[in-house]
Amino acid sequence: MGALGLLLPPLTGIAVWLAVAAAVGLVLVQIGGLALRLSRGEFQDIWLDIVLLALAAVTVWLATTWL
């Protein structure tokens, strides 16, 4: 669903700002996931959360740059 929120608004040209909102939402979800892993002490797999957070942040940056 998150991918559709990122792709459909720019492709259809309808409410393009929704892509930025979806990208920011994905960043917030990744921050929450990272905080949950830290609180549980699951440090072995934290690299995946960091990579996904970085990708989501790049998505926000690209979405705001191209609008």
MARKE-248662 format. One record per atom (N, C-alpha, C): residue in three letters; atom name; residue number from 1; x, y, z. Coordinates in nm, 3 decimals, padded with zeros to 5 digits. Layout:
   r  a   k      px      py      pz
 ALA CA NUM       X       Y       Z
...
//
This chain:
   r  a   k      px      py      pz
 MET  N   1  00.082 -00.119  00.000
 MET CA   1  00.000  00.000  00.000
 MET  C   1  00.087  00.126  00.000
 GLY  N   2  00.198  00.121  00.071
 GLY CA   2  00.286  00.238  00.073
 GLY  C   2  00.344  00.268 -00.063
 ALA  N   3  00.377  00.163 -00.138
 ALA CA   3  00.432  00.182 -00.272
 ALA  C   3  00.328  00.243 -00.365
 LEU  N   4  00.203  00.201 -00.351
 LEU CA   4  00.097  00.260 -00.433
 LEU  C   4  00.078  00.407 -00.400
 GLY  N   5  00.089  00.440 -00.273
 GLY CA   5  00.077  00.580 -00.231
 GLY  C   5  00.190  00.666 -00.285
 LEU  N   6  00.304  00.605 -00.309
 LEU CA   6  00.416  00.680 -00.365
 LEU  C   6  00.408  00.691 -00.517
 LEU  N   7  00.352  00.590 -00.582
 LEU CA   7  00.354  00.585 -00.728
 LEU  C   7  00.232  00.646 -00.796
 LEU  N   8  00.114  00.616 -00.746
 LEU CA   8 -00.007  00.656 -00.818
 LEU  C   8 -00.031  00.806 -00.829
 PRO  N   9 -00.014  00.886 -00.723
 PRO CA   9 -00.040  01.030 -00.740
 PRO  C   9  00.046  01.096 -00.848
 PRO  N  10  00.177  01.073 -00.851
 PRO CA  10  00.254  01.138 -00.959
 PRO  C  10  00.221  01.082 -01.098
 LEU  N  11  00.191  00.953 -01.106
 LEU CA  11  00.161  00.895 -01.237
 LEU  C  11  00.028  00.943 -01.292
 THR  N  12 -00.070  00.963 -01.206
 THR CA  12 -00.201  01.008 -01.251
 THR  C  12 -00.210  01.160 -01.258
 GLY  N  13 -00.124  01.229 -01.185
 GLY CA  13 -00.129  01.375 -01.183
 GLY  C  13 -00.238  01.430 -01.092
 ILE  N  14 -00.302  01.343 -01.017
 ILE CA  14 -00.409  01.384 -00.927
 ILE  C  14 -00.353  01.388 -00.784
 ALA  N  15 -00.365  01.501 -00.718
 ALA CA  15 -00.319  01.520 -00.580
 ALA  C  15 -00.176  01.470 -00.561
 VAL  N  16 -00.087  01.531 -00.634
 VAL CA  16  00.054  01.489 -00.632
 VAL  C  16  00.115  01.504 -00.493
 TRP  N  17  00.065  01.596 -00.413
 TRP CA  17  00.118  01.616 -00.278
 TRP  C  17  00.100  01.492 -00.192
 LEU  N  18  00.008  01.402 -00.230
 LEU CA  18 -00.012  01.280 -00.152
 LEU  C  18  00.112  01.190 -00.155
 ALA  N  19  00.191  01.197 -00.261
 ALA CA  19  00.314  01.118 -00.267
 ALA  C  19  00.411  01.163 -00.158
 VAL  N  20  00.418  01.293 -00.135
 VAL CA  20  00.505  01.345 -00.028
 VAL  C  20  00.452  01.300  00.108
 ALA  N  21  00.321  01.306  00.126
 ALA CA  21  00.262  01.263  00.253
 ALA  C  21  00.287  01.114  00.276
 ALA  N  22  00.277  01.033  00.172
 ALA CA  22  00.303  00.890  00.185
 ALA  C  22  00.450  00.864  00.219
 ALA  N  23  00.540  00.940  00.158
 ALA CA  23  00.682  00.922  00.186
 ALA  C  23  00.715  00.961  00.330
 VAL  N  24  00.657  01.069  00.378
 VAL CA  24  00.679  01.110  00.518
 VAL  C  24  00.621  01.005  00.612
 GLY  N  25  00.505  00.949  00.576
 GLY CA  25  00.446  00.843  00.657
 GLY  C  25  00.536  00.721  00.666
 LEU  N  26  00.600  00.685  00.555
 LEU CA  26  00.691  00.572  00.557
 LEU  C  26  00.814  00.599  00.645
 VAL  N  27  00.861  00.722  00.644
 VAL CA  27  00.973  00.758  00.733
 VAL  C  27  00.930  00.742  00.879
 LEU  N  28  00.810  00.787  00.912
 LEU CA  28  00.762  00.776  01.050
 LEU  C  28  00.745  00.629  01.091
 VAL  N  29  00.698  00.547  00.999
 VAL CA  29  00.685  00.404  01.028
 VAL  C  29  00.822  00.342  01.054
 GLN  N  30  00.921  00.379  00.976
 GLN CA  30  01.055  00.324  00.995
 GLN  C  30  01.118  00.372  01.126
 ILE  N  31  01.092  00.496  01.163
 ILE CA  31  01.142  00.546  01.292
 ILE  C  31  01.079  00.467  01.405
 GLY  N  32  00.950  00.439  01.394
 GLY CA  32  00.883  00.358  01.495
 GLY  C  32  00.938  00.217  01.502
 GLY  N  33  00.965  00.157  01.388
 GLY CA  33  01.023  00.023  01.386
 GLY  C  33  01.163  00.020  01.446
 LEU  N  34  01.240  00.123  01.418
 LEU CA  34  01.375  00.132  01.475
 LEU  C  34  01.368  00.148  01.626
 ALA  N  35  01.277  00.231  01.673
 ALA CA  35  01.262  00.250  01.818
 ALA  C  35  01.217  00.122  01.886
 LEU  N  36  01.128  00.047  01.822
 LEU CA  36  01.082 -00.079  01.880
 LEU  C  36  01.196 -00.180  01.891
 ARG  N  37  01.276 -00.190  01.785
 ARG CA  37  01.390 -00.283  01.791
 ARG  C  37  01.489 -00.244  01.900
 LEU  N  38  01.513 -00.112  01.913
 LEU CA  38  01.606 -00.067  02.018
 LEU  C  38  01.551 -00.097  02.156
 SER  N  39  01.420 -00.079  02.175
 SER CA  39  01.362 -00.104  02.306
 SER  C  39  01.362 -00.252  02.342
 ARG  N  40  01.356 -00.338  02.242
 ARG CA  40  01.359 -00.483  02.266
 ARG  C  40  01.501 -00.538  02.274
 GLY  N  41  01.598 -00.456  02.239
 GLY CA  41  01.736 -00.501  02.243
 GLY  C  41  01.776 -00.589  02.125
 GLU  N  42  01.705 -00.577  02.015
 GLU CA  42  01.734 -00.657  01.895
 GLU  C  42  01.835 -00.584  01.808
 PHE  N  43  01.961 -00.585  01.850
 PHE CA  43  02.063 -00.508  01.780
 PHE  C  43  02.119 -00.582  01.659
 GLN  N  44  02.095 -00.711  01.648
 GLN CA  44  02.151 -00.789  01.538
 GLN  C  44  02.090 -00.748  01.403
 ASP  N  45  01.962 -00.720  01.399
 ASP CA  45  01.894 -00.688  01.275
 ASP  C  45  01.866 -00.539  01.257
 ILE  N  46  01.931 -00.456  01.334
 ILE CA  46  01.901 -00.313  01.328
 ILE  C  46  01.951 -00.250  01.198
 TRP  N  47  02.045 -00.312  01.133
 TRP CA  47  02.098 -00.258  01.007
 TRP  C  47  01.988 -00.249  00.901
 LEU  N  48  01.897 -00.345  00.901
 LEU CA  48  01.789 -00.343  00.802
 LEU  C  48  01.698 -00.222  00.824
 ASP  N  49  01.667 -00.192  00.949
 ASP CA  49  01.584 -00.074  00.978
 ASP  C  49  01.655  00.055  00.938
 ILE  N  50  01.784  00.060  00.958
 ILE CA  50  01.860  00.180  00.921
 ILE  C  50  01.861  00.198  00.770
 VAL  N  51  01.880  00.089  00.696
 VAL CA  51  01.879  00.096  00.550
 VAL  C  51  01.741  00.140  00.499
 LEU  N  52  01.635  00.081  00.553
 LEU CA  52  01.501  00.117  00.510
 LEU  C  52  01.466  00.261  00.547
 LEU  N  53  01.512  00.307  00.663
 LEU CA  53  01.491  00.446  00.701
 LEU  C  53  01.563  00.540  00.606
 ALA  N  54  01.685  00.506  00.568
 ALA CA  54  01.760  00.590  00.474
 ALA  C  54  01.691  00.594  00.338
 LEU  N  55  01.642  00.480  00.291
 LEU CA  55  01.571  00.477  00.163
 LEU  C  55  01.443  00.558  00.168
 ALA  N  56  01.370  00.551  00.278
 ALA CA  56  01.249  00.629  00.292
 ALA  C  56  01.280  00.779  00.297
 ALA  N  57  01.390  00.815  00.363
 ALA CA  57  01.429  00.957  00.369
 ALA  C  57  01.471  01.008  00.232
 VAL  N  58  01.540  00.927  00.155
 VAL CA  58  01.576  00.965  00.018
 VAL  C  58  01.450  00.982 -00.066
 THR  N  59  01.351  00.898 -00.044
 THR CA  59  01.224  00.909 -00.115
 THR  C  59  01.156  01.041 -00.085
 VAL  N  60  01.157  01.082  00.041
 VAL CA  60  01.099  01.212  00.078
 VAL  C  60  01.175  01.324  00.009
 TRP  N  61  01.305  01.315  00.010
 TRP CA  61  01.387  01.419 -00.052
 TRP  C  61  01.359  01.427 -00.202
 LEU  N  62  01.353  01.313 -00.269
 LEU CA  62  01.325  01.314 -00.413
 LEU  C  62  01.184  01.363 -00.442
 ALA  N  63  01.089  01.326 -00.358
 ALA CA  63  00.951  01.369 -00.381
 ALA  C  63  00.937  01.519 -00.366
 THR  N  64  01.009  01.578 -00.271
 THR CA  64  01.000  01.724 -00.254
 THR  C  64  01.082  01.799 -00.357
 THR  N  65  01.187  01.737 -00.408
 THR CA  65  01.270  01.802 -00.508
 THR  C  65  01.201  01.805 -00.643
 TRP  N  66  01.133  01.700 -00.679
 TRP CA  66  01.072  01.689 -00.813
 TRP  C  66  00.935  01.753 -00.823
 LEU  N  67  00.877  01.795 -00.710
 LEU CA  67  00.747  01.860 -00.719
 LEU  C  67  00.771  02.002 -00.753
//
